[in-house]
Amino acid sequence: MLEEFAPLALVTILAALQQAYFALQVIHARRRFHIPPPAVSGNEDFERVYRAHRYKYFIGYSESALQRLRPLYFGATMLWILIGLASLGVLSQLCSRYLGYNPMTAARSYVEL
């Protein structure tokens, strides 16, 4: 059962590392553009770094306006994939618990054929 939590733990750790990276980028931008906390405006370049949210989008958004759409679409696609896989996981658990049918076990036996 513990091995089922490993992917969740990995995603949680990666998300925490990503947030830490963004926080460090904002701190660096505050120092570079002389924007003291709690101010969130003043320099246009700082504001772009402060508003960036996802890694690919962050890189494109903080560099050039022409590079923003492709990373935005990539981030949105990854978000929909995450929502879809999380929904499948929830449905699988509900089926297993309340219907006595485990779709993951059925899928594994189908793949092993």
ABEGO torsion letter per residue (X at the ends): XAAAAAAAAAAAAAAAAAAAAAAAAAAAAAAAAGBBOABABGBAAAAAAAABABAAAAAAAAABAAAAAAAAAAAAAAAAAAAAAAAAAAAAAAAAAAAGBBAAAAAAAAAAX
